[in-house]
Structures are given as C-alpha cells and as structure tokens.
C-alpha cells in the first residue's frame, strides 16, 4: 500500500510540475502586450507619459525581467500562494479574484455534475434491463447529450425568463442587493442559480445515462455474468455485480468531471453573465491577464490531479483487482 501511494504521489507531483509549466508558458506565448492594452485605455497620453507608465507597470507586474526570472518568480508565487496582481482588475490580487468567483462555480457545477451522475447512472442501469425504458431513455439521452450549450443557454432563459417570468436570466444575484447572510440575498442567489444549473444538468444527464446503459449491457452479456448464471446465481445478484463493474469506468469520468469543475463552464457562465471562474477566464483572456490566467489554471491542474488521486483511493476499496495487483498478484 505504501509503495503504491508513493508511486502515485510522485506521478502526480511530476504531472503538476509539467502542467504548471505549460500553464506559465501558454499566456507568455500569446500575441500582444497586456501592458500596451492597459495603457491604451488612456486617451491622449504623450510619448513621455506612455514610456513612464509602461515602465512603472511592467515593473509592478514583474514583466521587466527576463523570461527565466519570470518563470522562477512564478514558481515562488505558486509555492507561497502569491500569484501576483491582476491586470484585468489593477490593484486586486489574483487569489482574491479567484476565491471571489470560486464559490459561484462550485455551487453551480458540483450539484449539477453529482446529481446528473447519480440520476443518469440509475436511469441508464434501469434502461439496460427494461425494454420500454430503453426505448425512452436512450433516445432522450442522445438528444440531451447532443444539445449544444450555447443553444440550450438561449432556449432555457427564453422560456423560463422571458416567456414565463419564473427566474432571472443574468448575474449571480439581484443587482440592488449587497452580499449578506440574510434570506433576501440567499433567495436571490438561488433564483439566479437555477437556470445555469438546469442547462448543465440537462446536458450532463444524457451522457451519464447512455454510458451506464451501454456498460451494464456489456457486463450482463460477458463471460463472468454467464458463469454466475451457470452457478445458479439469481438474476438480481448478477445484475448487482454487473452494476458494480459498470460503475468503475463511470467513477473515472466523475473524477475528471469534478476535477475540471474548478475551471467553470465558460459558455454557460458567459451566457448567463454568471460571476464564476469560467466568466473570469473569459475576461482574463480578453484582457491578456497573464497572472489571472496562470492562477486559474493552477487551480484547474490541482483540482484534476486531486480528484484523480481521490478516485485512485476509492478504486482500492471498491475494485478487488486493484488490491490484488498491489499485492503482486494477477487479476
């Protein structure tokens, strides 16, 4: 067990190093100069003022040193939790902006992913056993899975917001409210949360249900299920083992889905003007904010790796083949 965990930890540390290095390199390879874009907001500035302002801001953002020094400063910031100052919002720390947007993204995507996973897997497993349900769940699943996010993000607010006037269609809460722990603010949060949640849930539900339906059918028809039936096992027992085996690949998919949750859903958050991480990524790209992009992507890389490490631990407890391989046996 210790050897297995040590090997996994080393693998994830190396993956984090490579991912963080790519995270640092991509923004620096983007065309354009973020300082020039920032100064361009000032109209009528003369050459001397432009040069002085450019020099001051380049020094403030640490862009006046060679790339190798910027790379070392990046790792120093990662290890100390100081990812620098945002170009998108001058004066604000990157970590502050991320932690302001992160609760909105987690509250939106974690329930959508988890609920669609649970309900989708149950529907898919039931569809694999019942013909009438398969004739309804499978076509509906393909429809939900094929629906483009931009189209759904237009249709859902149109009916629920503009036609039926049930929910607001933009922002994270009412614009006349200040964040506070009172019912007026919390109810406004829920109202503004529902439609983005619904769009993500609907699209995710189809993928989980189709995947589980196909996996359960495969497990029910393979040699191990036939062997159990030959031994006289009841069909309920065969189905239970088939469901457990089919759940393993779905767990891997859940780990990836939860890992990238930290990155938000850019299309949905932009369509609803929802103040999450996805919306922040869009603004950072638009403003060429190196530091904000780097900080967000560090969170995404860490989230994916942590989620996969947790799933590796879950696999040890639910999959006997993994425990056997750790002991040097063959499955």
N, C-alpha and C positions, 0 to 999 in steps of 0.2 A: 504494500500500500504506500509506504513512504517513498519507495523508488518511483512508483507510478506518478505520485503527486509531484515529486521533484522534477521529473522529466516534463510533466505538463507545465509546471511553473516556469521552467527555463524556456520552453517553447513559446509561452505567452509573453514572457519578457522580451524575447527576441522579436516576436511579432509586433509588440508595442513599439519597440525601437524603430523597426522598419516603417511601420505605419506613421509614427510621429515624424520621421524624417521626410517621408513623402508629403505629409501634411504641411511641413515647413516649406518644402521645395515648390509645390504647385502654385501657391499665391505669388511667390517671387518670380515665377516664370510667366505670370500673366502679363499681357501687354499693358502699357500705360504706366503712369506715375501717380500714385494716390495723393502725393503732396501737391502736385500740379492741379489735380481735380479739386482739391480742397481750397487752394488759393483762387481758383477760377470763380469761386462764389463771390469774390470781392471785385466789384466793377471799378474801372478807372484807376487801378493801382499802378504806380510808375515802376520803372525797372529797378531802381534802388530799393524801393519798398518790397518789391517782389523777391529780390535776392535775399534781403534781410529776413523776410518772413519764411522763405523756403529754407534758409539755413537754420533758423530757430526751430521750425517744426521738424525738420529732418533730424536734428539733434534730440528733440524731445521724444520722437518716436524711435530713436536708435537706428535710423536709416542712413546715417552719415559715416558708418564704419564699413569695412569690407564684409563680404558675404560670410566668410568663415567666422568672423566675430559675431555677426548676427545669428549664425547657427548656434554658437556657444551660448549666446545670451538667451536664445530660445530654450535650450535645454535647462539653463539656470532658472528661467521662468517656470518651466514645467515642474521641476523638482521643488521649487519654493511656492508654487501656486500663484505666482505673479505673472500673468500673461500679457502685461503691458496695458497701454491706454488705447482706447478705441479711436480710430479715425472717423468712423461713422458718427460717433457722439463724442466730440472732443471733451476731454476732462473726465470722462467716465471710464472706470476700469473695465476691462474685458470680462473678468469674472463676475463683476456686479451685473452687467447686462445679461450674461448667460443665466445667472441664478434668478434674475427677474423673469426671464422668459421660460425657464425650465419647468416651473410648476404648471403652467398652462399646457405645455406639450405633454407632460406626464399625465395630467388629469384628463387630457383628450385621448391619447393614444393607448395608454395601458389598459383602461377599461374596454376600449374598442377591440384591441388585439386579444385580450384574455377572454372576453365574452364571445367573440366570434370564434375563437379556438374551441371553447367548451361546447357551444351550441352547434357549431359546424361539424365537429367530430361526432357528436351524438347523432345528428341528422344523417351524416354520411354512413355511420355504422348501421343505423336503422334502415337506411335505403339499401344497403348491401344484402339485407335479409328479407325485405318485403318488396315485392314486385310493384305494388301500387304506389308505394312511397318512392321507389326508384324512378318511376315514370314521372314523378312531380319534382323531386329534389334535384335529380341530375340536370334536367333542362333549366330549372331555376338557378342552379349553381353555375352553370355555364353562362347564363345571362348576367348574373351578378358579377362573376369574375371578369367578364368581357367589357363591363361598363367602364368607360374612361372616367377618371377622376374629374377632369375639367367639365365634362358633360353633366355628370351627376352633381357637381358643385354648382351648376347653374339651375338644374331642374328642381333639386330639393329646396333651395331657398325661394324659388319662384312660387311653388305651390304652398309651402308651409309659411312663407313670409309674406309674399305679395298678394297671393290669392286668398288664403285662409287667415292670414294675420295671426298665426299661432305663436311664432317665435321670431326674434330679431335675426337679421341676416348678416350682421357685421359686428366686429370688435369683440373684446373679451368680456366686457360688462358695459353698463349704461354710461354714456359719456358725462352725465351730470353727477355721477357718484364718485366718492373717494374710497379707496380700498380700506375696509374696516371689517371687524368681526361682528357684523350685525345682519339681521335677516334680509334687509333691503339689498345689501351688496351681495350676499350669498345667493339669493334668489335670482338676481340679475346675472351672476356668474353662470348659474345652471341654465337659465334661458338662452344665453349666448353660446353655451357649450353644446347644447343638444344637437343642433343641425350639423356642425362639423363632425361630431361623434357619429351621427347617423350615417353620413356619407362614407366614412372609413369603415364602419361596422358592416354595411351592406356589401361593399366590395370584398372585404376580407372573408366574409361568411362563405361566399361561393367557393373560394379556393380551398378552405379547410374541409368543407363538406365533400367536394369532389375527390380531394386527396385521400381522405379517410375511407370513402366508399370504395375506391379502387384498391387501396391497401387491404381492406378487410376481405374483399372478394378474392384477392390473391392468396391471403392467408387461409381462407376457408377451403381453397382448392389445392393447396400444396401437400407434399408428402406427409408432413407432420400431422396435419389435420386428418388425413386419411388413416394414418397409423392410430391416432386416438380413437377414431370411429371403429377401427378393426378390433381395438382392445375392449370395445363395449362402452366407451365413454358416452355420456349423454350429450345431445347436441348443444345444450346450454353450456356445458363445460368446454366443448370445442370452440364455441363462439367466444367465450370469455378469454381463452388463450389466444384466439385469433385477434381479438380486440387489443389485448396487451402487446402482442408482437407488432401490430399495425401502429400502435401509439408511439413506438420508438422513433421512426423517421419523423413523425409529426412533432415530437419533442425537439428534435434538431431544428426544424422550421420555426418553432416557437422561440427557441433561443436566439436565432437570427432576427426574428421579428421584434423581440423585446430589446435586443441589442441596439438596433438602429432606431428604436423609438426616441432615443435622446436627440437624434437628428431631426425629429419632427417630420411633418408631412408638408412639404413646401407648397404643393398645388392647393391642398385644402386650406392651409393657413393663409395663403395669399388670397384665395377666392373669398374667404370669409373675413379677411383682414384680422385674423386671429393672432394675438401677440405672443406666439410661441417661438421655438427655436427655428422652425422652418422659415417663418417670416423674417427672422433675424438673419438667417443665411442669405436670403434674397437681398436684403438691404446691404449686407456686408459685401456681396459680390457687386452690387450696383455701385457702391462707393469705393470698391477696391480696398477694403479694410483688411490688410494682411493679418493684423493681430486678432481681430474678432473671428475671422475665418479659422485661423490656427487654433484659437481657444475652443471654438465649437467642434472642430474636427478631432481635437484631442479627446473631448468628452465622448464623441461618437466611437472612436477607436477603443477607448477604455470600456465603454458600455458593451460593445460587441464582444470583446475578449472576456469581460467579467461574466456576461450571460452565458457564453460558451463554456467557461470554466465551471459554472454552477451546473449546467446541464451534464457536463462530464461526471460530476459528483453524483447527480441524480441517476445517470446511467449505471453507475456502480451498484446502486441499491436496487434498481428495477430490472437490470439485464444480467442474468446469471452468466452469460457468455463473457461479459466484460470481467466479472470477478474471477472466472476460470482462467482467462488469459493473463490476468495479473499474477496468478499463482504459478504460471508457467505451463498450464495445461492447454489442450486444444478443444475448441468448441465443437 
